[in-house]
Amino acid sequence: MQTAPALLTAAAIPLLAGCSVFGGKAAEEPPYDVERAVGDIEIRTYSPYAIATTVAKGSRDDALSEGFLRLFDYITGDNAVDAEIAMTAPVLAAPDGAPFESMEIAMTAPVLSEASEAGWAVSFVLPDGMTAADAPRPLDPAVTIEDRPPRRIATYRFAGFNTPTKAEKNRTRLAEWLDAEGLAHQGDWSVAGYHPPWTIPWLRRYEVWVTLN
């Protein structure tokens, strides 16, 4: 089991389509099954999905904003076929190095974020059924497409404001629970955000994520 990065300070990307001020569903999410639920903790099994990824550097907020806008350009037509891609959830963000042509592409959620000295790898999850082979090809060479295999994810849900202190506090809670349950993980800690900042704070959905072995 790896040690959690000291910089688990990610804020959710605010620009998720279809979000409600009252915390309604932000966007379609990739399919998953809940294997186990204990309070705010869930063990989920995710089906394969594809992601569009870019790496941005600078401060956390600047890097996430730059990465998000670059990927948003991709799904709104900056691709080989001038396709619009529907956004889903999550949008993923992870430390760099830690771990499409004209069609309509949907947007997904959440926004996941992790810190890295090398920068932030920000990813959009592509619509269910889309793969790296059939996704529109990005025109921006800084955007890449890849498939993610099925995986088990441990999550800890929280609401309110996604401050660095709060994210780390909830990461610690999840890590301690996993240790107590004897569940090994890959240490790829991230934060998932499902709602924009205009959502009422106590109705916002955030999650700490980590991949289980």
C-alpha positions in Angstrom: 0.0 0.0 0.0 1.3 3.4 -1.0 1.4 6.5 1.2 -1.1 9.2 0.3 0.3 12.2 -1.5 0.7 15.2 0.8 -1.0 17.4 -1.8 -4.5 15.9 -1.7 -5.9 19.4 -2.1 -8.0 19.2 -5.3 -11.1 21.3 -5.8 -13.8 20.0 -8.1 -14.1 21.5 -11.6 -17.1 23.8 -11.5 -18.4 23.5 -15.1 -20.5 20.4 -15.1 -23.4 20.4 -17.5 -26.9 20.0 -16.3 -26.2 20.6 -12.6 -28.8 21.9 -10.2 -28.4 24.5 -7.5 -30.4 22.0 -5.4 -27.9 19.2 -5.9 -29.6 17.3 -8.7 -27.8 14.8 -10.8 -25.0 16.6 -12.7 -24.5 14.2 -15.6 -24.5 10.5 -16.6 -21.9 8.4 -14.7 -20.1 5.3 -15.9 -21.8 2.1 -14.9 -20.8 0.6 -11.6 -22.1 -1.9 -9.0 -22.0 -1.2 -5.3 -20.3 -4.2 -3.7 -20.5 -2.9 -0.2 -21.8 0.2 1.6 -21.0 1.3 5.1 -22.2 4.7 6.0 -20.5 7.2 3.7 -18.1 4.5 2.3 -18.8 2.4 -0.8 -16.9 -0.3 -2.5 -17.8 -0.1 -6.2 -16.9 -2.2 -9.3 -16.7 -0.1 -12.4 -17.1 -1.4 -15.9 -14.5 -0.4 -18.5 -14.7 3.2 -19.8 -12.6 5.6 -21.9 -11.1 8.9 -20.8 -9.7 12.0 -22.5 -6.7 13.3 -20.6 -4.5 16.3 -20.6 -1.6 17.4 -18.3 -1.5 21.0 -17.0 1.0 22.6 -14.7 1.1 25.6 -12.3 -0.9 26.1 -9.2 -3.6 23.5 -8.4 -6.5 25.8 -9.4 -4.8 27.2 -12.5 -3.8 23.7 -13.7 -7.3 22.2 -13.1 -8.9 25.2 -14.9 -6.5 25.0 -17.8 -6.9 21.2 -18.1 -10.7 21.4 -17.9 -11.0 24.0 -20.5 -8.7 22.1 -22.9 -10.8 19.0 -22.5 -14.0 21.0 -22.8 -12.8 22.3 -26.1 -12.2 18.7 -27.2 -15.7 17.6 -26.4 -17.3 20.7 -27.9 -15.7 20.2 -31.3 -11.9 20.5 -31.2 -11.5 17.1 -32.7 -11.0 15.6 -36.2 -14.7 15.4 -37.0 -15.9 18.5 -35.3 -18.0 16.4 -33.0 -19.8 17.5 -29.8 -19.4 14.9 -27.1 -21.9 14.8 -24.2 -20.1 15.2 -20.8 -20.5 12.5 -18.2 -19.2 12.2 -14.6 -16.6 11.8 -13.4 -14.1 14.3 -14.7 -10.8 12.8 -13.4 -7.7 14.6 -12.1 -4.6 12.8 -11.0 -0.9 13.5 -10.6 1.0 13.4 -13.9 2.8 10.1 -14.1 0.7 8.4 -11.3 -1.1 6.3 -12.7 -12.2 11.1 -31.9 -14.1 12.7 -35.9 -18.3 14.5 -36.4 -20.4 12.8 -33.7 -22.2 13.9 -30.5 -20.3 12.9 -27.3 -22.0 13.2 -23.9 -20.5 14.7 -20.7 -20.0 12.7 -17.5 -19.0 13.3 -13.9 -17.4 13.4 -11.2 -14.3 15.5 -11.4 -11.4 13.7 -9.7 -8.3 15.4 -8.7 -4.9 14.5 -7.2 -1.7 16.5 -6.8 1.7 16.0 -8.4 4.9 18.0 -8.6 5.0 17.3 -12.3 1.5 18.7 -12.8 -2.1 17.6 -12.9 -3.5 15.0 -15.3 -7.1 16.0 -15.8 -9.5 13.5 -17.5 -13.0 13.5 -18.8 -14.8 10.2 -18.7 -16.3 9.6 -22.1 -19.9 8.3 -22.7 -20.7 4.7 -21.9 -19.8 2.5 -24.8 -17.2 4.8 -26.3 -13.7 3.4 -26.6 -10.3 4.9 -27.5 -10.6 3.2 -30.8 -13.8 4.9 -31.8 -13.6 8.2 -29.9 -13.1 11.4 -32.1 -9.4 12.1 -32.5 -8.3 15.3 -30.6 -6.8 18.0 -32.7 -4.8 19.3 -29.7 -1.7 17.0 -29.3 -1.9 17.7 -25.5 -5.1 15.7 -25.3 -4.9 11.9 -25.4 -7.6 9.1 -25.3 -7.2 5.9 -23.4 -9.3 2.9 -22.2 -9.5 2.1 -18.5 -10.1 -1.5 -17.6 -12.7 -2.7 -15.0 -11.7 -1.8 -11.5 -12.8 -1.8 -7.8 -12.9 1.7 -6.2 -13.3 2.6 -2.6 -15.1 5.9 -2.1 -15.9 8.2 0.9 -18.7 10.6 0.3 -18.9 14.1 1.8 -20.6 17.4 1.2 -20.1 21.1 1.9 -16.8 22.7 0.7 -14.0 20.7 -0.7 -11.1 22.3 1.2 -7.7 20.6 1.4 -8.2 20.0 5.1 -11.5 18.4 4.6 -10.3 16.3 1.7 -7.4 15.0 3.7 -9.5 14.4 6.8 -11.9 12.2 4.7 -9.0 10.5 2.9 -7.6 9.5 6.3 -11.0 8.1 7.4 -11.2 6.0 4.3 -7.6 4.8 4.6 -8.1 3.8 8.2 -11.3 1.9 7.4 -9.5 0.1 4.5 -6.7 -0.8 6.8 -9.1 -2.1 9.5 -10.9 -4.2 6.8 -7.6 -5.6 5.4 -8.3 -4.1 2.0 -5.1 -3.2 0.1 -5.2 -0.3 -2.3 -3.0 1.4 -5.0 -2.6 4.7 -3.2 -3.9 6.6 -6.2 -5.9 9.0 -4.0 -8.2 11.4 -5.8 -11.2 13.7 -5.1 -14.4 13.5 -7.2 -16.7 16.5 -7.5 -20.1 16.2 -9.0 -21.6 19.7 -8.6 -20.7 23.3 -9.5 -20.0 26.0 -6.9 -23.5 27.5 -7.2 -25.0 24.3 -5.8 -26.1 24.7 -2.1 -23.0 23.6 -0.2 -24.7 20.9 1.9 -26.2 19.4 -1.2 -22.9 19.2 -3.1 -21.5 15.7 -3.6 -17.8 15.0 -3.2 -16.0 11.7 -2.9 -12.5 10.6 -2.0 -11.5 7.7 -4.3 -8.8 5.1 -4.3 -8.4 2.0 -6.5 -8.4 -1.4 -4.6 -5.9 -4.1 -5.5 
